[in-house]
Amino acid sequence: MNPMEVERMLARHREWLAKRPRGARLNLSLADLQGYDFSSADLRAAKMSGANMSRAVLVETNLSEADLFAANLERADLSKADLTKADLRGASMRGATLAGARLMGVDFRGGALMQASDNGVGFGGPDSAGNKPKANTSGADLAEANLRGSNLTGSNMNGVNLAGANLSRANLTKVSLRKANLAGADFKGACLRGVDMSLALIDGADFQGADLKGAILEDVDMDSANFTGAELFVDVASFGDTVASILQEHEKWIKTDGREGTRADLAGLNMERIDLSNKDLSGANLKGAKLAGAKLQNATLVMTDLSEADLTGANLIGALANGVNLARAILQKALLQRAQLGQVPLRGPDGKPIGRFWSASLAAADASDADFSDALLKGANLIDAKLNRARLVNANLTDAKMVNADLTGADMTGAQVPQQG
């Protein structure tokens, strides 16, 4: 299009935004605007569906609520642009720069521009070279785009292609990325709280130092990406309806003293990084469960069977776990500060104490480098336990059974230890 013609249309659009009589909403749908410079322009609510703006300059441009359905923004510069609530369904943004852009509430879902003609209905019109645009029905194409530091809060990015994109330090709070292609994407230091990445492809993605608290990662291959240093506690919903249903039935079983519901049997299940904080799992069967990196802070684990479970790096700070069975469990680098791993008084059929106690067991457990600072381990079974380099600062180990326990390099400062004799 002629630049002067575009400028006249922009002037009338400004009048329209100001609600003046001579104004007219900007309509550049299907226009060829390759390389055009719209820097700092006010394009709020503009109609630009199907427009070809590849390599266009849109630095600090206001595109909030603009219609960019199926637009071509490949390699365009949208640094610090405002795209709040814009319609980018089916847009192609491969290699675009969106550093510092505002993208709250943007719709990135799939879409294809349909256009009527004498030959029927087709996908848009040809570009300046006569090439017909491709239909993008799977989601916006943002492959290799630069979205560093951008704000995408609440955006719908289902099915979007972000392969190789840079989203470091971006804000993706509560963004939906279901079935998205995130292969090789850079999410270092990004905020992904409450994000839904169910069924997403994350091969080679880098989530170092990212905040993924409350993220939903159902049917995602966690081993295929780098989560080093990430704050990642996965919501129960990510593990499917079965786990959620089992926990609901267990809660009912606890509240009704076994009259209703069913005791939870989660033995052997892979629930790495699951968030079970504040849950009551008393009496549950979690033998051999994979709970590496799980969050069990302030959870109730009285008489719970966690024998042979993998709790590497798990957070059990403040857990109430009297009588818990952690025999042969892996607790390397686990956090157990202020946890109660003491005894439970046994009761007879009449509900009265019988004078005997059931102790917590960490027999043959590997708790090397774990932190038991201020923990209660009174009467606990620590026979053959590996506690090398563990922190037991101010821990209560009164009456604990510690035959052959490995305390090499352990910090016992202020700990109450069993009487010798």
Residue pairs with C-beta under 8 A, 6 or more apart in sequence:
1 28
1 31
1 32
1 33
3 36
6 28
6 33
6 36
9 24
9 26
9 27
9 28
10 26
10 41
12 22
12 23
12 24
12 26
13 23
13 24
13 25
13 26
13 42
13 43
13 46
14 23
14 42
15 22
15 23
15 24
16 23
16 24
16 25
16 26
17 23
17 42
17 44
17 45
25 45
25 46
25 47
26 43
26 46
26 47
26 48
27 46
27 47
28 46
28 47
28 48
28 51
29 47
29 48
29 49
29 50
29 51
29 67
30 49
30 50
30 51
30 113
30 115
30 124
30 125
31 48
31 51
31 52
32 51
32 52
32 127
32 128
33 51
33 52
33 53
33 56
34 52
34 53
34 54
34 55
34 56
34 128
35 54
35 55
35 56
35 57
36 53
36 56
36 57
37 56
37 57
38 56
38 57
38 58
38 61
39 57
39 58
39 59
39 60
39 61
40 59
40 60
40 61
41 58
41 61
41 62
42 62
43 61
43 62
43 63
43 66
44 62
44 63
44 64
44 65
44 66
45 64
45 65
45 66
45 67
46 63
46 66
46 67
47 66
47 67
48 66
48 67
48 68
48 71
49 67
49 68
49 69
49 70
49 71
49 87
49 113
50 69
50 70
50 71
50 113
50 115
50 124
50 125
50 133
51 68
51 71
51 72
52 71
52 72
52 127
52 128
52 133
53 71
53 72
53 73
53 76
54 72
54 73
54 74
54 75
54 76
55 74
55 75
55 76
56 73
56 76
56 77
57 76
57 77
58 76
58 77
58 78
58 81
59 77
59 78
59 79
59 80
59 81
60 79
60 80
60 81
60 82
61 78
61 81
61 82
62 81
62 82
63 78
63 81
63 82
63 83
63 86
64 82
64 83
64 84
64 85
64 86
64 102
65 84
65 85
65 86
66 83
66 86
66 87
67 86
67 87
68 83
68 86
68 87
68 88
68 91
69 87
69 88
69 89
69 90
69 91
69 111
69 113
70 89
70 90
70 91
70 111
70 112
70 113
70 124
70 133
70 136
71 88
71 91
71 92
72 91
72 92
72 127
72 133
73 91
73 92
73 93
73 96
74 92
74 93
74 94
74 95
74 96
74 141
75 94
75 95
75 96
75 97
76 93
76 96
76 97
77 96
77 97
78 96
78 97
78 98
78 101
79 97
79 98
79 99
79 100
79 101
80 99
80 100
80 101
81 98
81 101
81 102
82 101
82 102
83 98
83 101
83 102
83 103
83 106
84 102
84 103
84 104
84 105
84 106
85 104
85 105
85 106
86 103
86 106
86 107
87 106
87 107
88 106
88 107
88 108
88 140
89 107
89 108
89 109
89 110
89 111
89 140
90 109
90 110
90 111
90 112
90 113
90 135
90 136
90 137
90 139
90 140
91 108
91 136
91 140
91 141
92 134
92 136
92 140
92 141
93 140
93 141
93 142
93 145
94 141
94 142
94 143
94 144
94 145
94 161
95 143
95 144
95 145
96 142
96 145
96 146
97 145
97 146
98 145
98 146
98 147
98 150
99 146
99 147
99 148
99 149
99 150
100 148
100 149
100 150
101 147
101 150
101 151
102 150
102 151
103 147
103 150
103 151
103 152
103 153
103 155
104 151
104 152
104 153
104 154
104 155
105 153
105 154
105 155
106 152
106 155
106 156
106 157
107 155
107 156
108 139
108 140
108 142
108 155
108 156
108 157
108 158
108 160
109 139
109 140
109 156
109 157
109 158
109 159
109 160
110 136
110 137
110 138
110 139
110 140
110 158
110 159
111 136
111 137
112 123
112 124
112 135
112 136
112 137
113 123
113 124
113 133
114 121
114 122
114 123
114 124
115 121
115 122
115 123
115 124
115 125
122 132
123 132
123 133
123 134
123 135
124 132
124 133
125 132
125 133
126 132
126 133
127 133
138 159
138 161
139 157
139 158
139 159
139 160
139 161
139 179
139 180
140 157
140 160
140 161
141 160
141 161
142 160
142 161
142 162
142 165
143 161
143 162
143 163
143 164
143 165
143 181
144 163
144 164
144 165
145 162
145 165
145 166
146 165
146 166
147 165
147 166
147 167
147 170
148 166
148 167
148 168
148 169
148 170
149 168
149 169
149 170
150 167
150 170
150 171
151 170
151 171
152 170
152 171
152 172
152 175
153 171
153 172
153 173
153 174
153 175
154 173
154 174
154 175
155 172
155 175
155 176
156 175
156 176
157 175
157 176
157 177
157 180
158 176
158 177
158 178
158 179
158 180
159 178
159 179
159 180
160 177
160 180
160 181
161 180
161 181
162 177
162 180
162 181
162 182
162 185
163 181
163 182
163 183
163 184
163 185
164 183
164 184
164 185
165 185
165 186
166 185
166 186
167 185
167 186
167 187
167 190
168 186
168 187
168 188
168 189
168 190
169 188
169 189
169 190
170 187
170 190
170 191
171 190
171 191
172 187
172 190
172 191
172 192
172 195
173 191
173 192
173 193
173 194
173 195
174 193
174 194
174 195
175 192
175 195
175 196
176 195
176 196
177 195
177 196
177 197
177 200
178 196
178 197
178 198
178 199
178 200
179 198
179 199
179 200
180 197
180 200
180 201
181 200
181 201
182 197
182 200
182 201
182 202
182 205
183 201
183 202
183 203
183 204
183 205
184 203
184 204
184 205
185 202
185 205
185 206
186 205
186 206
187 205
187 206
187 207
187 210
188 206
188 207
188 208
188 209
188 210
189 208
189 209
189 210
190 207
190 210
190 211
191 210
191 211
192 207
192 210
192 211
192 212
192 215
193 211
193 212
193 213
193 214
193 215
194 213
194 214
194 215
194 216
195 212
195 215
195 216
196 215
196 216
197 215
197 216
197 217
197 220
198 216
198 217
198 218
198 219
198 220
198 238
199 218
199 219
199 220
200 217
200 220
202 220
202 221
202 224
202 225
203 221
203 224
203 225
204 224
204 225
205 224
205 225
205 226
206 225
206 226
207 225
207 226
207 227
207 230
207 232
208 226
208 227
208 228
208 229
208 230
209 228
209 229
209 230
210 227
210 230
210 231
210 232
211 230
211 231
212 227
212 230
212 231
212 232
212 233
212 234
213 231
213 232
213 233
213 275
214 233
214 235
214 275
215 232
215 234
215 235
215 238
216 234
216 235
216 237
216 238
217 234
217 238
218 237
218 238
218 239
218 240
220 238
222 272
222 273
232 273
232 293
233 273
233 274
233 275
233 277
233 293
233 294
233 295
234 272
234 273
234 274
234 275
235 275
236 243
236 244
236 247
236 274
236 275
236 276
237 244
238 274
239 269
239 271
239 274
243 266
243 269
243 271
246 262
246 264
246 265
246 266
247 264
247 279
248 261
249 261
249 262
249 264
250 261
250 262
250 263
250 264
250 280
250 281
250 284
251 261
251 280
252 260
252 261
253 260
253 261
253 262
253 263
253 264
254 261
254 280
254 282
254 283
255 261
263 283
263 284
263 285
264 281
264 284
264 285
264 286
265 284
265 285
266 284
266 285
266 286
266 289
267 285
267 286
267 287
267 288
267 289
267 305
268 287
268 288
268 289
268 290
269 289
269 290
270 289
270 290
271 289
271 290
271 291
271 294
272 290
272 291
272 292
272 293
272 294
273 292
273 293
273 294
273 295
274 291
274 294
274 295
275 294
275 295
276 294
276 295
276 296
276 299
277 295
277 296
277 297
277 298
277 299
277 315
278 297
278 298
278 299
279 296
279 299
279 300
280 299
280 300
281 299
281 300
281 301
281 304
282 300
282 301
282 302
282 303
282 304
283 302
283 303
283 304
284 301
284 304
284 305
285 305
286 304
286 305
286 306
286 309
287 305
287 306
287 307
287 308
287 309
288 307
288 308
288 309
289 306
289 309
289 310
290 309
290 310
291 306
291 309
291 310
291 311
291 314
292 310
292 311
292 312
292 313
292 314
293 312
293 313
293 314
294 311
294 314
294 315
295 314
295 315
296 314
296 315
296 316
296 319
297 315
297 316
297 317
297 318
297 319
298 317
298 318
298 319
298 320
299 316
299 319
299 320
299 321
300 319
300 320
300 321
301 316
301 319
301 320
301 321
301 324
302 320
302 321
302 322
302 323
302 324
302 344
303 322
303 323
303 324
303 325
303 344
303 358
304 321
304 324
304 325
305 325
306 324
306 325
306 326
306 329
307 325
307 326
307 327
307 328
307 329
307 361
308 327
308 328
308 329
309 326
309 329
309 330
310 329
310 330
311 326
311 329
311 330
311 331
311 334
312 330
312 331
312 332
312 333
312 334
313 332
313 333
313 334
314 331
314 334
314 335
315 334
315 335
316 334
316 335
316 336
316 339
317 335
317 336
317 337
317 338
317 339
318 337
318 338
318 339
319 336
319 339
319 340
320 339
320 340
321 339
321 340
321 341
321 360
322 340
322 341
322 342
322 343
322 344
322 360
323 342
323 343
323 344
323 358
323 359
323 360
324 341
324 360
324 361
325 360
325 361
326 341
326 360
326 361
326 362
326 365
327 361
327 362
327 363
327 364
327 365
327 381
328 363
328 364
328 365
329 362
329 365
329 366
330 365
330 366
331 362
331 365
331 366
331 367
331 370
332 366
332 367
332 368
332 369
332 370
333 368
333 369
333 370
334 367
334 370
334 371
335 370
335 371
336 370
336 371
336 372
336 375
337 371
337 372
337 373
337 374
337 375
338 373
338 374
338 375
339 372
339 375
339 376
340 375
340 376
341 360
341 362
341 375
341 376
341 377
341 380
342 359
342 360
342 376
342 377
342 378
342 379
342 380
342 396
343 357
343 358
343 359
343 360
343 378
343 379
344 357
344 358
345 353
345 356
345 357
346 353
346 354
346 356
346 357
346 358
347 353
347 354
348 354
357 379
359 379
359 380
359 381
359 401
360 377
360 379
360 380
360 381
361 380
361 381
362 380
362 381
362 382
362 385
363 381
363 382
363 383
363 384
363 385
364 383
364 384
364 385
365 385
365 386
366 385
366 386
367 385
367 386
367 387
367 390
368 386
368 387
368 388
368 389
368 390
368 406
369 388
369 389
369 390
370 387
370 390
370 391
371 390
371 391
372 390
372 391
372 392
372 395
373 391
373 392
373 393
373 394
373 395
374 393
374 394
374 395
375 392
375 395
375 396
376 395
376 396
377 395
377 396
377 397
377 400
378 396
378 397
378 398
378 399
378 400
379 398
379 399
379 400
379 401
380 397
380 400
380 401
381 400
381 401
382 397
382 400
382 401
382 402
382 405
383 401
383 402
383 403
383 404
383 405
384 403
384 404
384 405
385 402
385 405
385 406
386 405
386 406
387 405
387 406
387 407
387 410
388 406
388 407
388 408
388 409
388 410
389 408
389 409
389 410
390 407
390 410
390 411
391 410
391 411
392 410
392 411
392 412
392 415
393 411
393 412
393 413
393 414
393 415
394 413
394 414
394 415
395 412
395 415
395 416
396 415
396 416
397 415
397 416
397 417
397 418
398 416
398 417
398 418
399 418
400 417
400 418
401 418
402 418
